[in-house]
Amino acid sequence: MGFILFLIIGGIIGWLAGLLLGKDVPGGILGNIIAGIVGAWIGGSLFGAWGPSVGGIAFFPALLGAIIFIAVLSLIIKAIRK
């Protein structure tokens, strides 16, 4: 049950980060889950674990990390498409 909650929270964080940036995450739901999990790792590494934690993911650092990840990913995709 913990792994499923981890995936759900990762998807929600990836979706929220995409909404805040106004960018769609490539890959749909799977892309949102990956962005949320990678964002949680990036946010945890850069900002530590502060704020509420749900499913083993500290919410605010994960959201900030997902925003960073999606911004960098969108710049890379934009450069590739040129």
Biopython code that builds the backbone (N, CA, C, O; Angstrom):
import numpy as np
from Bio.PDB.StructureBuilder import StructureBuilder

atoms = [
    (1, "MET", "N", (0.822, -1.201, 0.000)),
    (1, "MET", "CA", (0.000, 0.000, 0.000)),
    (1, "MET", "C", (0.855, 1.249, 0.000)),
    (1, "MET", "O", (0.467, 2.265, -0.577)),
    (2, "GLY", "N", (2.023, 1.191, 0.643)),
    (2, "GLY", "CA", (2.897, 2.350, 0.713)),
    (2, "GLY", "C", (3.435, 2.751, -0.645)),
    (2, "GLY", "O", (3.568, 3.939, -0.938)),
    (3, "PHE", "N", (3.751, 1.751, -1.488)),
    (3, "PHE", "CA", (4.276, 2.045, -2.817)),
    (3, "PHE", "C", (3.222, 2.712, -3.694)),
    (3, "PHE", "O", (3.533, 3.631, -4.451)),
    (4, "ILE", "N", (1.994, 2.257, -3.595)),
    (4, "ILE", "CA", (0.899, 2.841, -4.370)),
    (4, "ILE", "C", (0.666, 4.286, -3.942)),
    (4, "ILE", "O", (0.460, 5.158, -4.786)),
    (5, "LEU", "N", (0.699, 4.544, -2.635)),
    (5, "LEU", "CA", (0.545, 5.909, -2.130)),
    (5, "LEU", "C", (1.694, 6.785, -2.606)),
    (5, "LEU", "O", (1.489, 7.955, -2.931)),
    (6, "PHE", "N", (2.906, 6.228, -2.650)),
    (6, "PHE", "CA", (4.077, 6.939, -3.148)),
    (6, "PHE", "C", (3.875, 7.356, -4.602)),
    (6, "PHE", "O", (4.188, 8.489, -4.968)),
    (7, "LEU", "N", (3.360, 6.460, -5.428)),
    (7, "LEU", "CA", (3.105, 6.766, -6.836)),
    (7, "LEU", "C", (2.004, 7.814, -6.994)),
    (7, "LEU", "O", (2.114, 8.708, -7.833)),
    (8, "ILE", "N", (0.951, 7.708, -6.195)),
    (8, "ILE", "CA", (-0.153, 8.667, -6.270)),
    (8, "ILE", "C", (0.326, 10.065, -5.884)),
    (8, "ILE", "O", (0.029, 11.039, -6.575)),
    (9, "ILE", "N", (1.059, 10.160, -4.787)),
    (9, "ILE", "CA", (1.573, 11.459, -4.340)),
    (9, "ILE", "C", (2.558, 12.018, -5.372)),
    (9, "ILE", "O", (2.552, 13.220, -5.639)),
    (10, "GLY", "N", (3.396, 11.166, -5.948)),
    (10, "GLY", "CA", (4.308, 11.609, -6.997)),
    (10, "GLY", "C", (3.561, 12.160, -8.199)),
    (10, "GLY", "O", (3.960, 13.177, -8.768)),
    (11, "GLY", "N", (2.475, 11.494, -8.591)),
    (11, "GLY", "CA", (1.665, 11.970, -9.709)),
    (11, "GLY", "C", (1.008, 13.297, -9.417)),
    (11, "GLY", "O", (0.955, 14.169, -10.285)),
    (12, "ILE", "N", (0.508, 13.463, -8.210)),
    (12, "ILE", "CA", (-0.140, 14.724, -7.830)),
    (12, "ILE", "C", (0.877, 15.862, -7.810)),
    (12, "ILE", "O", (0.588, 16.965, -8.274)),
    (13, "ILE", "N", (2.057, 15.595, -7.278)),
    (13, "ILE", "CA", (3.092, 16.635, -7.230)),
    (13, "ILE", "C", (3.534, 17.017, -8.639)),
    (13, "ILE", "O", (3.704, 18.201, -8.929)),
    (14, "GLY", "N", (3.722, 16.033, -9.520)),
    (14, "GLY", "CA", (4.087, 16.319, -10.903)),
    (14, "GLY", "C", (3.008, 17.107, -11.623)),
    (14, "GLY", "O", (3.309, 18.013, -12.400)),
    (15, "TRP", "N", (1.752, 16.765, -11.369)),
    (15, "TRP", "CA", (0.626, 17.466, -11.990)),
    (15, "TRP", "C", (0.562, 18.911, -11.512)),
    (15, "TRP", "O", (0.381, 19.828, -12.314)),
    (16, "LEU", "N", (0.714, 19.116, -10.184)),
    (16, "LEU", "CA", (0.689, 20.478, -9.634)),
    (16, "LEU", "C", (1.847, 21.324, -10.167)),
    (16, "LEU", "O", (1.669, 22.504, -10.472)),
    (17, "ALA", "N", (3.014, 20.727, -10.278)),
    (17, "ALA", "CA", (4.164, 21.472, -10.803)),
    (17, "ALA", "C", (3.918, 21.883, -12.251)),
    (17, "ALA", "O", (4.252, 23.001, -12.643)),
    (18, "GLY", "N", (3.337, 20.993, -13.042)),
    (18, "GLY", "CA", (3.003, 21.328, -14.422)),
    (18, "GLY", "C", (1.971, 22.439, -14.502)),
    (18, "GLY", "O", (2.056, 23.319, -15.358)),
    (19, "LEU", "N", (0.995, 22.393, -13.603)),
    (19, "LEU", "CA", (-0.021, 23.445, -13.560)),
    (19, "LEU", "C", (0.587, 24.794, -13.197)),
    (19, "LEU", "O", (0.271, 25.810, -13.816)),
    (20, "LEU", "N", (1.456, 24.801, -12.196)),
    (20, "LEU", "CA", (2.064, 26.053, -11.758)),
    (20, "LEU", "C", (2.953, 26.660, -12.832)),
    (20, "LEU", "O", (3.033, 27.882, -12.956)),
    (21, "LEU", "N", (3.619, 25.816, -13.606)),
    (21, "LEU", "CA", (4.479, 26.315, -14.678)),
    (21, "LEU", "C", (3.704, 26.602, -15.957)),
    (21, "LEU", "O", (4.191, 27.317, -16.832)),
    (22, "GLY", "N", (2.512, 26.052, -16.068)),
    (22, "GLY", "CA", (1.739, 26.218, -17.288)),
    (22, "GLY", "C", (2.269, 25.365, -18.427)),
    (22, "GLY", "O", (2.072, 25.699, -19.595)),
    (23, "LYS", "N", (2.933, 24.279, -18.104)),
    (23, "LYS", "CA", (3.516, 23.384, -19.101)),
    (23, "LYS", "C", (2.944, 21.986, -18.906)),
    (23, "LYS", "O", (2.692, 21.555, -17.781)),
    (24, "ASP", "N", (2.743, 21.289, -20.015)),
    (24, "ASP", "CA", (2.319, 19.899, -19.939)),
    (24, "ASP", "C", (3.550, 19.020, -19.811)),
    (24, "ASP", "O", (4.551, 19.217, -20.500)),
    (25, "VAL", "N", (3.456, 18.057, -18.926)),
    (25, "VAL", "CA", (4.545, 17.105, -18.765)),
    (25, "VAL", "C", (4.384, 16.045, -19.849)),
    (25, "VAL", "O", (3.313, 15.453, -19.978)),
    (26, "PRO", "N", (5.443, 15.796, -20.634)),
    (26, "PRO", "CA", (5.323, 14.754, -21.654)),
    (26, "PRO", "C", (5.078, 13.389, -21.007)),
    (26, "PRO", "O", (5.676, 13.071, -19.980)),
    (27, "GLY", "N", (4.217, 12.602, -21.596)),
    (27, "GLY", "CA", (3.973, 11.259, -21.090)),
    (27, "GLY", "C", (2.700, 11.120, -20.289)),
    (27, "GLY", "O", (2.398, 10.027, -19.809)),
    (28, "GLY", "N", (1.942, 12.192, -20.128)),
    (28, "GLY", "CA", (0.663, 12.111, -19.422)),
    (28, "GLY", "C", (0.817, 11.739, -17.960)),
    (28, "GLY", "O", (1.645, 12.308, -17.249)),
    (29, "ILE", "N", (0.015, 10.782, -17.513)),
    (29, "ILE", "CA", (0.010, 10.393, -16.100)),
    (29, "ILE", "C", (1.359, 9.820, -15.688)),
    (29, "ILE", "O", (1.879, 10.151, -14.623)),
    (30, "LEU", "N", (1.926, 8.961, -16.528)),
    (30, "LEU", "CA", (3.230, 8.375, -16.215)),
    (30, "LEU", "C", (4.304, 9.462, -16.121)),
    (30, "LEU", "O", (5.180, 9.401, -15.258)),
    (31, "GLY", "N", (4.234, 10.446, -17.004)),
    (31, "GLY", "CA", (5.171, 11.567, -16.954)),
    (31, "GLY", "C", (5.019, 12.379, -15.682)),
    (31, "GLY", "O", (6.012, 12.828, -15.109)),
    (32, "ASN", "N", (3.770, 12.574, -15.230)),
    (32, "ASN", "CA", (3.537, 13.289, -13.975)),
    (32, "ASN", "C", (4.108, 12.522, -12.794)),
    (32, "ASN", "O", (4.705, 13.117, -11.897)),
    (33, "ILE", "N", (3.930, 11.206, -12.787)),
    (33, "ILE", "CA", (4.458, 10.392, -11.692)),
    (33, "ILE", "C", (5.984, 10.474, -11.669)),
    (33, "ILE", "O", (6.588, 10.656, -10.611)),
    (34, "ILE", "N", (6.597, 10.339, -12.836)),
    (34, "ILE", "CA", (8.060, 10.407, -12.912)),
    (34, "ILE", "C", (8.552, 11.791, -12.497)),
    (34, "ILE", "O", (9.524, 11.905, -11.751)),
    (35, "ALA", "N", (7.884, 12.848, -12.977)),
    (35, "ALA", "CA", (8.283, 14.213, -12.610)),
    (35, "ALA", "C", (8.150, 14.425, -11.105)),
    (35, "ALA", "O", (9.006, 15.069, -10.498)),
    (36, "GLY", "N", (7.095, 13.897, -10.497)),
    (36, "GLY", "CA", (6.910, 14.038, -9.055)),
    (36, "GLY", "C", (7.956, 13.295, -8.255)),
    (36, "GLY", "O", (8.455, 13.813, -7.256)),
    (37, "ILE", "N", (8.300, 12.077, -8.681)),
    (37, "ILE", "CA", (9.291, 11.281, -7.951)),
    (37, "ILE", "C", (10.688, 11.865, -8.127)),
    (37, "ILE", "O", (11.440, 11.977, -7.159)),
    (38, "VAL", "N", (11.040, 12.236, -9.354)),
    (38, "VAL", "CA", (12.347, 12.864, -9.585)),
    (38, "VAL", "C", (12.395, 14.223, -8.871)),
    (38, "VAL", "O", (13.424, 14.604, -8.312)),
    (39, "GLY", "N", (11.271, 14.943, -8.898)),
    (39, "GLY", "CA", (11.201, 16.217, -8.185)),
    (39, "GLY", "C", (11.367, 16.047, -6.688)),
    (39, "GLY", "O", (11.987, 16.883, -6.031)),
    (40, "ALA", "N", (10.816, 14.971, -6.145)),
    (40, "ALA", "CA", (10.983, 14.699, -4.715)),
    (40, "ALA", "C", (12.445, 14.428, -4.387)),
    (40, "ALA", "O", (12.946, 14.852, -3.346)),
    (41, "TRP", "N", (13.118, 13.726, -5.272)),
    (41, "TRP", "CA", (14.537, 13.458, -5.058)),
    (41, "TRP", "C", (15.357, 14.742, -5.159)),
    (41, "TRP", "O", (16.213, 15.002, -4.315)),
    (42, "ILE", "N", (15.096, 15.544, -6.192)),
    (42, "ILE", "CA", (15.818, 16.808, -6.371)),
    (42, "ILE", "C", (15.531, 17.753, -5.202)),
    (42, "ILE", "O", (16.450, 18.336, -4.627)),
    (43, "GLY", "N", (14.253, 17.900, -4.857)),
    (43, "GLY", "CA", (13.875, 18.788, -3.759)),
    (43, "GLY", "C", (14.441, 18.345, -2.427)),
    (43, "GLY", "O", (14.878, 19.170, -1.624)),
    (44, "GLY", "N", (14.433, 17.038, -2.190)),
    (44, "GLY", "CA", (15.007, 16.520, -0.947)),
    (44, "GLY", "C", (16.501, 16.755, -0.876)),
    (44, "GLY", "O", (17.038, 17.036, 0.195)),
    (45, "SER", "N", (17.178, 16.640, -2.012)),
    (45, "SER", "CA", (18.623, 16.861, -2.046)),
    (45, "SER", "C", (18.975, 18.335, -1.855)),
    (45, "SER", "O", (19.939, 18.663, -1.164)),
    (46, "LEU", "N", (18.190, 19.220, -2.468)),
    (46, "LEU", "CA", (18.498, 20.643, -2.400)),
    (46, "LEU", "C", (17.969, 21.321, -1.144)),
    (46, "LEU", "O", (18.653, 22.154, -0.550)),
    (47, "PHE", "N", (16.753, 20.967, -0.739)),
    (47, "PHE", "CA", (16.079, 21.711, 0.322)),
    (47, "PHE", "C", (15.865, 20.929, 1.611)),
    (47, "PHE", "O", (15.412, 21.509, 2.597)),
    (48, "GLY", "N", (16.168, 19.651, 1.641)),
    (48, "GLY", "CA", (15.941, 18.840, 2.827)),
    (48, "GLY", "C", (14.489, 18.411, 2.918)),
    (48, "GLY", "O", (13.730, 18.551, 1.959)),
    (49, "ALA", "N", (14.110, 17.893, 4.063)),
    (49, "ALA", "CA", (12.742, 17.404, 4.263)),
    (49, "ALA", "C", (12.040, 18.281, 5.289)),
    (49, "ALA", "O", (12.142, 18.044, 6.493)),
    (50, "TRP", "N", (11.334, 19.287, 4.814)),
    (50, "TRP", "CA", (10.572, 20.162, 5.710)),
    (50, "TRP", "C", (9.140, 20.223, 5.222)),
    (50, "TRP", "O", (8.858, 19.925, 4.062)),
    (51, "GLY", "N", (8.266, 20.598, 6.080)),
    (51, "GLY", "CA", (6.849, 20.658, 5.721)),
    (51, "GLY", "C", (6.182, 19.309, 5.901)),
    (51, "GLY", "O", (6.801, 18.356, 6.374)),
    (52, "PRO", "N", (4.923, 19.234, 5.522)),
    (52, "PRO", "CA", (4.189, 17.976, 5.710)),
    (52, "PRO", "C", (4.738, 16.876, 4.799)),
    (52, "PRO", "O", (5.152, 17.128, 3.667)),
    (53, "SER", "N", (4.727, 15.663, 5.322)),
    (53, "SER", "CA", (5.202, 14.506, 4.578)),
    (53, "SER", "C", (4.042, 13.540, 4.384)),
    (53, "SER", "O", (3.375, 13.154, 5.344)),
    (54, "VAL", "N", (3.808, 13.154, 3.136)),
    (54, "VAL", "CA", (2.728, 12.225, 2.814)),
    (54, "VAL", "C", (3.312, 11.117, 1.961)),
    (54, "VAL", "O", (3.952, 11.390, 0.945)),
    (55, "GLY", "N", (3.104, 9.880, 2.354)),
    (55, "GLY", "CA", (3.591, 8.750, 1.575)),
    (55, "GLY", "C", (5.103, 8.706, 1.469)),
    (55, "GLY", "O", (5.634, 8.179, 0.491)),
    (56, "GLY", "N", (5.802, 9.240, 2.441)),
    (56, "GLY", "CA", (7.262, 9.255, 2.417)),
    (56, "GLY", "C", (7.855, 10.382, 1.597)),
    (56, "GLY", "O", (9.067, 10.417, 1.388)),
    (57, "ILE", "N", (7.019, 11.317, 1.120)),
    (57, "ILE", "CA", (7.492, 12.435, 0.311)),
    (57, "ILE", "C", (7.177, 13.728, 1.057)),
    (57, "ILE", "O", (6.021, 13.992, 1.387)),
    (58, "ALA", "N", (8.214, 14.539, 1.325)),
    (58, "ALA", "CA", (8.008, 15.859, 1.911)),
    (58, "ALA", "C", (7.430, 16.754, 0.821)),
    (58, "ALA", "O", (8.067, 16.948, -0.214)),
    (59, "PHE", "N", (6.243, 17.297, 1.033)),
    (59, "PHE", "CA", (5.450, 17.924, -0.023)),
    (59, "PHE", "C", (6.119, 19.143, -0.652)),
    (59, "PHE", "O", (6.292, 19.182, -1.870)),
    (60, "PHE", "N", (6.496, 20.134, 0.146)),
    (60, "PHE", "CA", (7.009, 21.391, -0.411)),
    (60, "PHE", "C", (8.351, 21.238, -1.122)),
    (60, "PHE", "O", (8.500, 21.760, -2.227)),
    (61, "PRO", "N", (9.335, 20.550, -0.544)),
    (61, "PRO", "CA", (10.577, 20.352, -1.311)),
    (61, "PRO", "C", (10.345, 19.543, -2.588)),
    (61, "PRO", "O", (10.985, 19.804, -3.607)),
    (62, "ALA", "N", (9.444, 18.571, -2.545)),
    (62, "ALA", "CA", (9.150, 17.773, -3.739)),
    (62, "ALA", "C", (8.506, 18.624, -4.816)),
    (62, "ALA", "O", (8.812, 18.466, -5.998)),
    (63, "LEU", "N", (7.616, 19.528, -4.422)),
    (63, "LEU", "CA", (6.970, 20.411, -5.390)),
    (63, "LEU", "C", (7.988, 21.354, -6.020)),
    (63, "LEU", "O", (7.973, 21.559, -7.233)),
    (64, "LEU", "N", (8.868, 21.927, -5.210)),
    (64, "LEU", "CA", (9.915, 22.804, -5.746)),
    (64, "LEU", "C", (10.859, 22.035, -6.670)),
    (64, "LEU", "O", (11.250, 22.539, -7.723)),
    (65, "GLY", "N", (11.221, 20.822, -6.276)),
    (65, "GLY", "CA", (12.084, 19.996, -7.112)),
    (65, "GLY", "C", (11.416, 19.618, -8.422)),
    (65, "GLY", "O", (12.070, 19.594, -9.464)),
    (66, "ALA", "N", (10.115, 19.321, -8.384)),
    (66, "ALA", "CA", (9.382, 18.980, -9.602)),
    (66, "ALA", "C", (9.279, 20.189, -10.528)),
    (66, "ALA", "O", (9.356, 20.043, -11.748)),
    (67, "ILE", "N", (9.107, 21.370, -9.962)),
    (67, "ILE", "CA", (9.069, 22.591, -10.780)),
    (67, "ILE", "C", (10.415, 22.785, -11.474)),
    (67, "ILE", "O", (10.458, 23.111, -12.661)),
    (68, "ILE", "N", (11.498, 22.590, -10.752)),
    (68, "ILE", "CA", (12.835, 22.702, -11.343)),
    (68, "ILE", "C", (13.010, 21.661, -12.448)),
    (68, "ILE", "O", (13.494, 21.980, -13.534)),
    (69, "PHE", "N", (12.618, 20.420, -12.169)),
    (69, "PHE", "CA", (12.769, 19.340, -13.144)),
    (69, "PHE", "C", (11.967, 19.609, -14.417)),
    (69, "PHE", "O", (12.481, 19.435, -15.521)),
    (70, "ILE", "N", (10.725, 20.026, -14.270)),
    (70, "ILE", "CA", (9.883, 20.277, -15.439)),
    (70, "ILE", "C", (10.399, 21.472, -16.238)),
    (70, "ILE", "O", (10.356, 21.456, -17.468)),
    (71, "ALA", "N", (10.885, 22.504, -15.556)),
    (71, "ALA", "CA", (11.436, 23.671, -16.260)),
    (71, "ALA", "C", (12.657, 23.274, -17.075)),
    (71, "ALA", "O", (12.783, 23.674, -18.232)),
    (72, "VAL", "N", (13.560, 22.492, -16.488)),
    (72, "VAL", "CA", (14.757, 22.058, -17.202)),
    (72, "VAL", "C", (14.370, 21.114, -18.341)),
    (72, "VAL", "O", (14.912, 21.217, -19.441)),
    (73, "LEU", "N", (13.440, 20.202, -18.086)),
    (73, "LEU", "CA", (12.989, 19.269, -19.117)),
    (73, "LEU", "C", (12.359, 20.003, -20.296)),
    (73, "LEU", "O", (12.603, 19.650, -21.450)),
    (74, "SER", "N", (11.556, 21.013, -20.013)),
    (74, "SER", "CA", (10.928, 21.759, -21.107)),
    (74, "SER", "C", (11.955, 22.541, -21.911)),
    (74, "SER", "O", (11.797, 22.682, -23.124)),
    (75, "LEU", "N", (13.007, 23.056, -21.271)),
    (75, "LEU", "CA", (14.079, 23.737, -22.011)),
    (75, "LEU", "C", (14.838, 22.759, -22.910)),
    (75, "LEU", "O", (15.193, 23.095, -24.040)),
    (76, "ILE", "N", (15.080, 21.566, -22.409)),
    (76, "ILE", "CA", (15.779, 20.550, -23.209)),
    (76, "ILE", "C", (14.934, 20.135, -24.404)),
    (76, "ILE", "O", (15.445, 20.034, -25.519)),
    (77, "ILE", "N", (13.656, 19.894, -24.184)),
    (77, "ILE", "CA", (12.759, 19.497, -25.278)),
    (77, "ILE", "C", (12.653, 20.609, -26.317)),
    (77, "ILE", "O", (12.630, 20.345, -27.519)),
    (78, "LYS", "N", (12.588, 21.840, -25.851)),
    (78, "LYS", "CA", (12.511, 22.991, -26.763)),
    (78, "LYS", "C", (13.770, 23.092, -27.610)),
    (78, "LYS", "O", (13.691, 23.386, -28.802)),
    (79, "ALA", "N", (14.939, 22.848, -27.003)),
    (79, "ALA", "CA", (16.196, 22.919, -27.742)),
    (79, "ALA", "C", (16.307, 21.766, -28.746)),
    (79, "ALA", "O", (16.860, 21.954, -29.831)),
    (80, "ILE", "N", (15.804, 20.604, -28.413)),
    (80, "ILE", "CA", (15.853, 19.463, -29.322)),
    (80, "ILE", "C", (14.969, 19.682, -30.521)),
    (80, "ILE", "O", (15.336, 19.301, -31.633)),
    (81, "ARG", "N", (13.817, 20.283, -30.331)),
    (81, "ARG", "CA", (12.855, 20.491, -31.413)),
    (81, "ARG", "C", (13.292, 21.546, -32.414)),
    (81, "ARG", "O", (12.745, 21.604, -33.515)),
    (82, "LYS", "N", (14.257, 22.377, -32.067)),
    (82, "LYS", "CA", (14.718, 23.433, -32.990)),
    (82, "LYS", "C", (15.555, 22.890, -34.081)),
    (82, "LYS", "O", (16.019, 23.643, -34.936)),
]
sb = StructureBuilder()
sb.init_structure("model")
sb.init_model(0)
sb.init_chain("A")
sb.init_seg("    ")
for serial, (resi, resn, name, xyz) in enumerate(atoms, 1):
    if name == "N":
        sb.init_residue(resn, " ", resi, " ")
    sb.init_atom(name, np.array(xyz, "f"), 0.0, 1.0, " ", f" {name:<3s}", serial, name[0])
structure = sb.get_structure()
